[in-house]
Amino acid sequence: MSDTASPQNPSRATGPPPQKPSPRRARLALAVLVLAHFALPVDFNIVYIALPEIGAAFGLAPAALQWAVNAFALGYGGFLLLGGRAVDRLGARRACSPTGR
């Protein structure tokens, strides 16, 4: 069997095999992912701490304050889906670059 693409086996990619990321780059990626994963509980804690002030500002009853948390969660999830779709359509490099290149 050859390692190149052929009409019989189009799933084989041509070109050099993918390289493993350097350990330093892998650790940096892990650190970014851990930090991003930590940000969500921190954001929800900020909303929970601010609930009394949110209720006072909007005149909400204590039972209605859960809607503020739900609104935050829906907005967060919506932007998360939007960002994922942008990365799928544009590619990670173009979606995450400030210049768009």
C-alpha atoms as a printed R data frame, in Angstrom:
    type eleno elety resid chain resno       x      y      z
1   ATOM     1    CA   MET     A     1   0.000  0.000  0.000
2   ATOM     2    CA   SER     A     2   1.229  3.475 -0.753
3   ATOM     3    CA   ASP     A     3   0.890  6.468  1.564
4   ATOM     4    CA   THR     A     4  -0.412  8.781 -1.143
5   ATOM     5    CA   ALA     A     5  -3.951  9.526 -2.159
6   ATOM     6    CA   SER     A     6  -5.336  7.495 -5.005
7   ATOM     7    CA   PRO     A     7  -8.721  7.142 -6.691
8   ATOM     8    CA   GLN     A     8  -9.197  3.897 -4.755
9   ATOM     9    CA   ASN     A     9  -8.269  5.422 -1.384
10  ATOM    10    CA   PRO     A    10  -9.043  9.195 -1.358
11  ATOM    11    CA   SER     A    11  -8.882  9.400  2.445
12  ATOM    12    CA   ARG     A    12  -5.083  9.257  2.448
13  ATOM    13    CA   ALA     A    13  -3.576 12.726  2.640
14  ATOM    14    CA   THR     A    14  -0.589 13.669  0.572
15  ATOM    15    CA   GLY     A    15   2.346 15.567  1.897
16  ATOM    16    CA   PRO     A    16   4.448 15.228  5.021
17  ATOM    17    CA   PRO     A    17   2.949 13.670  8.145
18  ATOM    18    CA   PRO     A    18   1.694 16.117 10.804
19  ATOM    19    CA   GLN     A    19   4.276 17.178 13.348
20  ATOM    20    CA   LYS     A    20   3.776 16.917 17.087
21  ATOM    21    CA   PRO     A    21   3.554 20.298 18.822
22  ATOM    22    CA   SER     A    22   6.501 21.282 20.946
23  ATOM    23    CA   PRO     A    23   6.096 20.633 24.693
24  ATOM    24    CA   ARG     A    24   6.258 24.369 25.391
25  ATOM    25    CA   ARG     A    25   3.469 25.111 22.933
26  ATOM    26    CA   ALA     A    26   1.354 22.254 24.304
27  ATOM    27    CA   ARG     A    27   1.754 23.585 27.860
28  ATOM    28    CA   LEU     A    28   0.804 27.078 26.709
29  ATOM    29    CA   ALA     A    29  -2.318 25.735 24.995
30  ATOM    30    CA   LEU     A    30  -3.230 23.793 28.137
31  ATOM    31    CA   ALA     A    31  -2.765 26.900 30.283
32  ATOM    32    CA   VAL     A    32  -5.047 28.940 27.993
33  ATOM    33    CA   LEU     A    33  -7.723 26.226 28.085
34  ATOM    34    CA   VAL     A    34  -7.549 25.946 31.883
35  ATOM    35    CA   LEU     A    35  -7.831 29.715 32.240
36  ATOM    36    CA   ALA     A    36 -10.817 29.836 29.873
37  ATOM    37    CA   HIS     A    37 -12.497 26.975 31.712
38  ATOM    38    CA   PHE     A    38 -11.942 28.774 35.027
39  ATOM    39    CA   ALA     A    39 -13.482 32.001 33.688
40  ATOM    40    CA   LEU     A    40 -17.007 30.588 33.391
41  ATOM    41    CA   PRO     A    41 -17.513 29.754 37.108
42  ATOM    42    CA   VAL     A    42 -15.977 33.100 38.033
43  ATOM    43    CA   ASP     A    43 -18.418 34.902 35.731
44  ATOM    44    CA   PHE     A    44 -21.391 33.062 37.219
45  ATOM    45    CA   ASN     A    45 -20.200 33.880 40.738
46  ATOM    46    CA   ILE     A    46 -20.048 37.543 39.783
47  ATOM    47    CA   VAL     A    47 -23.655 37.367 38.577
48  ATOM    48    CA   TYR     A    48 -24.781 35.590 41.765
49  ATOM    49    CA   ILE     A    49 -23.038 38.176 43.947
50  ATOM    50    CA   ALA     A    50 -24.653 41.001 41.969
51  ATOM    51    CA   LEU     A    51 -28.175 39.511 42.116
52  ATOM    52    CA   PRO     A    52 -29.417 41.702 45.010
53  ATOM    53    CA   GLU     A    53 -28.328 44.867 43.189
54  ATOM    54    CA   ILE     A    54 -29.779 43.629 39.900
55  ATOM    55    CA   GLY     A    55 -33.071 42.925 41.643
56  ATOM    56    CA   ALA     A    56 -33.127 46.356 43.229
57  ATOM    57    CA   ALA     A    57 -32.252 48.113 39.966
58  ATOM    58    CA   PHE     A    58 -34.955 46.372 37.945
59  ATOM    59    CA   GLY     A    59 -37.512 46.005 40.731
60  ATOM    60    CA   LEU     A    60 -37.527 42.203 40.570
61  ATOM    61    CA   ALA     A    61 -38.902 39.944 43.274
62  ATOM    62    CA   PRO     A    62 -36.409 37.460 44.745
63  ATOM    63    CA   ALA     A    63 -38.156 34.600 42.928
64  ATOM    64    CA   ALA     A    64 -37.673 36.373 39.593
65  ATOM    65    CA   LEU     A    65 -33.929 36.839 40.036
66  ATOM    66    CA   GLN     A    66 -33.235 33.425 38.531
67  ATOM    67    CA   TRP     A    67 -34.208 34.941 35.192
68  ATOM    68    CA   ALA     A    68 -31.167 37.212 35.399
69  ATOM    69    CA   VAL     A    69 -28.908 34.180 35.764
70  ATOM    70    CA   ASN     A    70 -30.731 32.423 32.925
71  ATOM    71    CA   ALA     A    71 -30.376 35.471 30.682
72  ATOM    72    CA   PHE     A    72 -26.639 35.578 31.383
73  ATOM    73    CA   ALA     A    73 -26.286 31.852 30.678
74  ATOM    74    CA   LEU     A    74 -28.239 32.103 27.421
75  ATOM    75    CA   GLY     A    75 -26.189 35.074 26.266
76  ATOM    76    CA   TYR     A    76 -22.947 33.343 27.186
77  ATOM    77    CA   GLY     A    77 -23.975 30.165 25.395
78  ATOM    78    CA   GLY     A    78 -25.124 32.088 22.345
79  ATOM    79    CA   PHE     A    79 -21.821 33.896 21.996
80  ATOM    80    CA   LEU     A    80 -19.985 30.614 22.568
81  ATOM    81    CA   LEU     A    81 -21.920 29.050 19.678
82  ATOM    82    CA   LEU     A    82 -21.316 32.129 17.526
83  ATOM    83    CA   GLY     A    83 -17.585 31.964 18.201
84  ATOM    84    CA   GLY     A    84 -17.491 28.258 17.424
85  ATOM    85    CA   ARG     A    85 -19.336 28.824 14.167
86  ATOM    86    CA   ALA     A    86 -16.943 31.634 13.245
87  ATOM    87    CA   VAL     A    87 -13.969 29.332 13.833
88  ATOM    88    CA   ASP     A    88 -15.615 26.609 11.742
89  ATOM    89    CA   ARG     A    89 -16.301 28.981  8.851
90  ATOM    90    CA   LEU     A    90 -13.168 31.151  8.932
91  ATOM    91    CA   GLY     A    91 -10.588 28.920 10.562
92  ATOM    92    CA   ALA     A    92  -9.006 29.385 13.955
93  ATOM    93    CA   ARG     A    93  -6.236 31.635 12.741
94  ATOM    94    CA   ARG     A    94  -8.529 34.093 10.937
95  ATOM    95    CA   ALA     A    95 -11.259 34.068 13.613
96  ATOM    96    CA   CYS     A    96  -8.887 34.697 16.518
97  ATOM    97    CA   SER     A    97  -6.541 37.151 14.812
98  ATOM    98    CA   PRO     A    98  -7.139 40.847 15.454
99  ATOM    99    CA   THR     A    99  -6.220 41.660 11.842
100 ATOM   100    CA   GLY     A   100  -8.331 38.847 10.341
101 ATOM   101    CA   ARG     A   101  -5.425 37.429  8.318
